[in-house]
Amino acid sequence: MTSDRRFVIVGGGLAAAKTAEALRDNDFDGKITLVGAEEHLPYERPPLSKEHLFGKKQLADFTVEPAQWYRDHNVDLLLGTTVSAIDRDAKTIILPDDSTLSYDKLALATGSTPRTLPLPGADTPNVYTLRHIEDSDTLIGLFGQSNRLAIIGAGWIGLEVAAAARAAGMDVTIVETAEQPLLGALGPEMGAVFADLHRAHGVDLRLGAQVEEITTHDGIATAIADGLRLADGTTVAADAVLVAVGAKPNIEIAAEAGLEVDKGVLVDASLVTSDPDIVAVGDIAEQQHPRLDRRIRVEHWANALNQPAVAAATMLGKSATYDRLPYFFTDQYDLGMEYTGFAAPGEYERVVVRGDLEGREFVAFWLDAENRVLAGMNVNVWDVTDRIKELITAGEPVDPDRLADTSTSL
């Protein structure tokens, strides 16, 4: 017998698709409607700055499920549709044409939007951000047409695009306000590794620098960006500019509906929001993490992949807890990296390196004042992620000297 309950998922990315999958895997036999803002079927985003940008994968390769899967599993798709509002009292979502869609349970997986900068020249046509497949395709087109790319921001997106652009033969300049790349994610010790990496591959990396203006000149029909002017008066010539200064979570409809929000939508260990009939997953979920004993919001693929199983169980009234450690990865030039755990800036005491730092084949560990492992990052060293997790979850002090000694087993 088919249930007459309807579960609605708002979002069009990996987290949304995986939530639909998890509901069916848990034998939910009611109606599922997925409402996504993009016209495309839900797809994964990491390839946009990695394999797709290098021409190694096409959209179909990282589309989560083909259209037939949604038909076979009776998942209704409303693509190209942005939800206008949530009426929690009526338990409906409001669509752009003012029609409504009722729900018994609601999952919010609305993702993030690239941050922009209030700079002169920021609205010119050849100033780009990267979030959607069309953005990645546009950058691929630039690789064959332009010679000079200026990137504002030395975070993950900026650095990965820089690696792809250098592989395509472009001259690349990165301007970053912090003193090292990835300072907020990795701290100065490991940020320096990525600074050296990009400089070794010919990137003009300008750290501790502030962009004052995206300079332009008059084109045939409109102004065209031609570089950057920095606060110290120096300039950077460019044929295109990428703004890669992070992303902001799409929490507006949640906030307007009266859900508790801060840096994201506040959820408990089971991913329930302040409304027991609404869960949040992926980029927007600011979770009370049971293993880390703190609130944390993680904008990475692993959360979008793994949180939906817990969210679906919660929607079905089952007991579930999301306690996976944060995890992310990157590939830049000849460097492959995985990071596990969480070591906030200013909250760790030291970084211990095990292996060859200069040769970029090592494992780094972030330790607290009691020498407990908070996080680990393996660079061109593989099959150690499980050992890193064990050291973190044990919560026991380690001997830093033995940890650094490659002859001692992890």
C-alpha positions in Angstrom: 0.0 0.0 0.0 1.4 3.4 -1.0 1.5 6.1 1.7 -0.2 9.4 1.0 2.6 11.4 2.8 4.7 13.8 0.7 8.3 14.6 1.5 9.7 17.6 -0.3 13.4 18.3 -1.0 14.5 21.8 -1.8 17.8 21.8 -3.6 19.3 20.6 -6.9 22.7 19.2 -5.9 24.3 16.1 -4.5 22.8 16.5 -1.1 19.3 16.8 -2.5 19.6 13.8 -4.8 21.2 11.6 -2.1 18.3 12.5 0.3 15.8 11.2 -2.3 17.9 8.1 -2.7 18.1 7.5 1.0 14.4 7.9 1.5 13.7 5.2 -1.1 16.5 3.0 0.3 14.7 3.2 3.6 11.5 2.0 2.0 9.6 5.3 2.1 6.7 4.7 -0.2 5.1 8.1 -0.1 5.5 10.9 -2.6 8.8 12.6 -3.1 9.2 16.0 -4.9 12.6 17.5 -5.5 12.6 21.2 -6.3 15.9 22.4 -7.9 16.8 25.9 -9.1 19.0 24.6 -12.0 17.6 23.1 -15.2 20.0 20.2 -14.9 19.6 17.0 -13.0 21.4 17.1 -9.7 25.1 16.8 -10.1 28.3 16.9 -8.0 30.3 20.1 -7.8 33.9 19.2 -7.1 34.6 18.2 -10.8 33.7 21.8 -11.9 37.1 22.9 -10.6 38.9 19.6 -11.1 38.3 16.9 -13.7 35.7 18.7 -15.8 38.0 21.8 -16.0 40.8 19.6 -17.3 38.5 18.0 -19.8 38.6 14.6 -18.1 34.9 14.4 -17.2 31.7 15.6 -18.8 28.5 16.5 -17.0 26.9 13.0 -17.4 29.9 11.6 -15.6 29.1 13.4 -12.4 25.4 13.7 -12.6 24.2 11.9 -9.5 21.5 9.8 -11.1 20.1 9.7 -14.7 16.6 10.8 -15.4 15.4 7.2 -15.6 16.3 6.7 -11.9 13.9 9.4 -10.8 11.1 8.0 -13.0 11.8 4.4 -11.7 11.7 5.6 -8.1 8.7 7.9 -8.5 10.6 11.1 -7.6 8.9 14.1 -9.1 11.3 16.7 -10.4 10.6 20.5 -10.5 13.8 21.7 -12.0 14.5 25.3 -13.0 12.3 26.3 -10.0 13.3 28.5 -7.1 11.2 28.2 -3.9 9.9 31.7 -2.9 9.0 30.9 0.7 8.1 28.3 3.3 4.8 28.5 5.2 5.5 26.4 8.2 2.0 26.8 9.7 0.4 25.5 6.5 3.3 23.1 5.9 3.7 24.3 2.3 6.4 25.7 0.1 5.4 28.6 -2.2 6.6 28.6 -5.8 7.4 31.6 -8.0 3.9 31.5 -9.6 2.4 31.6 -6.1 1.2 28.0 -6.3 1.9 25.9 -3.3 3.2 22.4 -2.6 2.3 20.7 0.7 4.8 18.6 2.7 4.7 16.3 5.7 8.5 16.5 6.0 10.8 19.0 4.3 14.5 18.7 3.6 16.5 21.9 2.8 19.6 21.3 0.7 19.8 24.8 -0.9 23.6 24.9 -1.1 25.7 28.0 -1.5 26.3 31.0 -3.8 29.7 32.4 -4.6 30.5 35.6 -2.8 31.1 38.7 -4.9 33.0 41.9 -4.2 31.7 45.5 -4.2 34.5 46.6 -6.5 34.4 49.0 -9.4 34.4 46.9 -12.5 33.0 43.8 -10.8 29.9 43.7 -13.1 31.8 43.5 -16.4 31.1 40.5 -18.6 34.5 38.9 -18.3 34.5 38.8 -14.5 33.5 35.3 -13.4 32.7 33.1 -10.5 32.5 29.3 -10.3 29.5 27.4 -9.0 27.5 25.9 -11.9 28.4 23.7 -14.8 28.0 26.8 -17.1 30.6 28.6 -15.2 33.1 25.7 -15.6 32.3 25.5 -19.3 32.9 29.2 -19.6 36.4 28.9 -18.0 37.2 26.0 -20.3 36.4 28.3 -23.2 38.7 31.0 -21.8 41.6 28.5 -21.7 41.7 28.4 -25.5 41.0 32.1 -26.1 42.8 34.1 -23.4 46.4 34.4 -22.2 46.2 36.0 -18.8 43.9 35.1 -15.9 43.7 37.1 -12.7 42.2 35.3 -9.7 41.0 37.1 -6.6 41.3 34.7 -3.7 43.6 31.9 -2.8 41.1 29.4 -1.4 40.3 26.0 -2.8 38.5 27.2 -5.9 41.0 29.8 -6.8 44.0 27.5 -6.5 42.3 24.6 -8.4 41.4 26.9 -11.2 44.9 28.3 -11.2 46.3 24.8 -11.6 44.0 24.1 -14.5 44.7 27.4 -16.2 48.5 26.9 -15.9 48.1 23.4 -17.4 46.3 25.1 -20.3 49.3 27.5 -20.8 47.7 30.7 -19.3 49.6 33.3 -17.3 48.0 33.3 -13.8 48.1 35.9 -11.1 46.5 35.3 -7.7 45.8 38.1 -5.3 45.0 37.2 -1.7 44.5 39.4 1.3 45.8 36.9 3.8 49.5 36.2 4.3 49.2 32.6 3.0 46.8 30.6 0.8 44.1 28.6 2.7 45.0 30.3 5.9 41.5 29.7 7.5 41.5 26.1 6.4 45.0 24.9 7.0 46.8 27.6 9.0 50.1 29.3 8.0 52.3 26.1 8.2 50.5 24.2 5.5 49.3 27.3 3.6 53.0 27.9 2.9 53.1 24.4 1.1 50.5 25.5 -1.3 52.1 28.9 -1.8 55.4 27.2 -2.8 53.5 24.7 -5.0 51.9 27.4 -7.1 55.0 29.6 -7.4 57.0 26.5 -8.5 54.5 26.1 -11.3 54.8 29.7 -12.5 51.9 31.4 -10.7 52.4 35.0 -9.7 51.1 34.8 -6.2 50.6 38.1 -4.4 49.8 37.6 -0.7 48.8 40.2 1.8 47.5 42.3 -1.1 44.2 44.1 -1.4 42.3 44.7 -4.7 40.9 48.2 -5.0 39.4 48.0 -8.5 38.8 45.7 -11.4 40.1 47.9 -14.2 38.2 48.0 -17.5 38.4 49.5 -21.0 35.7 50.2 -23.6 34.9 47.2 -25.8 32.7 47.1 -28.9 29.4 47.0 -27.0 30.4 47.2 -23.3 33.2 47.7 -20.9 35.7 44.8 -20.6 37.8 44.0 -17.6 41.5 44.2 -18.3 43.1 43.7 -14.9 43.3 44.7 -11.3 44.5 47.7 -9.4 45.8 46.9 -6.0 45.9 49.1 -2.8 49.6 49.7 -3.1 49.1 51.2 -6.6 50.5 48.2 -8.6 48.4 46.7 -11.4 47.8 43.2 -12.8 47.0 42.9 -16.5 44.4 40.2 -17.4 42.2 39.1 -20.1 39.7 37.7 -17.6 39.1 37.8 -13.8 37.9 35.1 -11.5 36.4 36.1 -8.2 37.0 33.2 -5.8 36.5 34.6 -2.3 34.3 31.9 -0.8 30.6 31.2 -0.8 27.7 32.1 1.3 25.1 29.5 2.3 21.6 30.0 0.8 19.7 30.3 4.1 17.4 33.2 3.2 14.2 31.2 2.9 15.0 29.3 6.1 15.5 32.6 8.0 12.4 34.2 6.5 10.4 31.1 7.6 11.6 31.7 11.2 14.0 28.8 11.4 17.0 29.4 13.7 20.0 30.4 11.7 23.5 31.8 12.4 26.3 31.1 9.9 24.0 28.4 8.5 20.7 26.7 9.4 21.0 25.4 13.0 20.5 21.7 13.2 21.1 19.1 15.9 23.0 15.9 15.7 20.2 14.3 13.7 20.1 17.2 11.3 16.7 18.5 12.5 16.2 22.3 12.4 14.3 24.3 15.0 11.2 22.9 13.3 10.8 19.2 13.9 9.4 18.6 10.4 12.3 20.2 8.6 15.9 18.9 8.2 18.8 20.7 6.6 21.8 19.0 4.8 25.0 20.0 3.0 26.5 23.5 2.8 23.7 25.1 4.8 23.6 22.8 7.8 25.3 24.3 10.9 25.3 21.2 13.0 25.9 20.5 16.7 28.5 17.9 16.0 28.5 15.1 18.6 32.0 14.0 18.1 33.5 17.5 17.9 31.2 18.9 20.7 30.7 22.1 18.8 28.7 23.7 16.1 30.3 23.4 12.7 29.3 24.1 9.1 31.3 22.4 6.4 31.1 23.3 2.7 32.5 20.1 1.3 31.5 17.2 -0.9 31.6 14.6 1.9 28.9 16.3 3.9 26.6 16.5 0.9 27.3 12.8 0.2 26.9 11.4 3.7 24.5 13.6 5.6 21.4 12.6 3.5 21.3 9.1 5.0 20.9 10.6 8.4 18.5 13.2 7.3 16.3 10.6 5.6 16.3 8.4 8.6 15.3 11.4 10.8 12.5 12.3 8.4 11.2 8.8 8.7 11.2 9.0 12.5 14.2 6.8 13.0 17.0 7.5 15.5 20.1 8.7 13.6 23.2 10.8 14.3 25.6 12.4 11.9 29.0 12.1 13.6 31.4 11.7 10.6 34.6 13.8 10.9 34.9 16.5 8.3 36.8 15.4 5.2 37.9 17.1 2.0 40.4 16.7 -0.8 42.1 18.5 -3.6 44.3 17.8 -6.6 46.6 20.5 -7.9 49.4 19.9 -10.3 51.3 16.8 -9.0 49.9 17.2 -5.5 47.0 15.1 -4.2 45.7 15.7 -0.7 43.1 14.5 1.7 42.2 16.3 5.0 40.3 14.7 7.9 39.2 16.3 11.1 38.9 19.9 12.3 41.5 22.2 13.6 40.3 25.8 13.8 42.7 28.7 13.4 44.1 29.5 16.9 42.8 26.3 18.4 45.7 24.0 17.8 49.1 24.1 19.4 51.4 22.7 16.8 51.6 21.0 13.4 53.7 17.8 13.3 55.0 16.6 9.9 55.7 13.0 9.1 57.6 12.4 5.8 59.2 14.6 3.2 57.8 18.2 3.4 60.0 19.6 0.7 59.2 16.7 -1.6 55.5 17.1 -0.9 55.1 13.5 0.3 54.0 13.7 3.9 51.3 13.5 6.5 50.7 16.6 8.7 49.0 16.4 12.1 47.4 19.3 14.0 47.8 18.8 17.8 46.2 20.6 20.7 48.0 21.6 23.9 47.6 18.1 25.3 49.1 16.6 22.1 45.8 15.1 21.0 45.3 14.8 17.3 42.7 17.2 16.0 43.2 16.7 12.2 45.4 15.1 9.7 46.3 15.9 6.1 48.0 13.3 3.8 49.8 14.7 0.8 50.8 12.3 -1.9 50.6 9.5 0.8 47.6 7.2 0.4 45.7 4.6 2.4 46.2 6.4 5.8 42.9 8.1 6.2 41.5 5.4 8.4 44.5 5.6 10.7 44.2 9.4 10.9 40.5 9.0 11.9 41.5 6.5 14.6 44.0 8.9 16.1 41.5 11.7 16.1 38.6 9.7 17.6 40.8 8.0 20.2 41.1 11.5 21.9 44.4 10.3 23.6 47.7 12.3 23.7 50.4 11.1 21.3 54.1 11.4 21.4 54.9 14.1 18.7 58.4 12.6 18.1 57.0 9.1 17.4 54.2 10.6 15.3 56.8 12.3 13.1 58.9 9.1 12.9 58.0 7.3 9.7 59.5 4.0 11.1 56.8 4.0 13.8 53.5 2.6 12.6 50.5 5.0 12.8 
